[in-house]
Amino acid sequence: MYPGLEQAVSDVVRKAGMLEQVYVISFDHFSIARLRELDMDIPLGLVFHGSMPHFFPFMKEIDATYLCVRLSFLTESYARTIE
C-alpha cells in the first residue's frame, strides 16, 4: 500500500537500536511478509479480524510470533488451536 514502508520501518527500528524492544504488527499480511523478506531479525505479529486458524501456517512461514485477535473470537477452543 505504501511503497518502501517495510524498509523504512526496518531502518528506523535498527537505527534507534530498538530491535529488542519492539515488534511490528499489521492488518496487511502482505506487508508483514515483505518486511520478513527484508529483515529476518525483527519480531513480527499479525492482526486478525475474526477466527482464522488457517493463518497459523502463514505465521509459521514468516516466523511471526505475535497474534492480535478480537477478544470475542478468543474462545478456549481457539486458544487450543493456537498452541
Long-range contacts (C-beta under 8 A, 24 or more apart in sequence): 1-28, 1-31, 5-31, 6-31, 6-34, 6-35, 6-38, 7-38, 9-35, 9-42, 10-35, 10-38, 10-39, 10-42, 13-42, 14-39, 23-65, 23-66, 25-66, 25-68, 29-55, 29-58, 32-62, 32-64, 33-62, 36-62, 36-63, 36-64, 48-73, 51-75, 51-78, 53-78, 53-81, 53-82, 56-81, 56-82
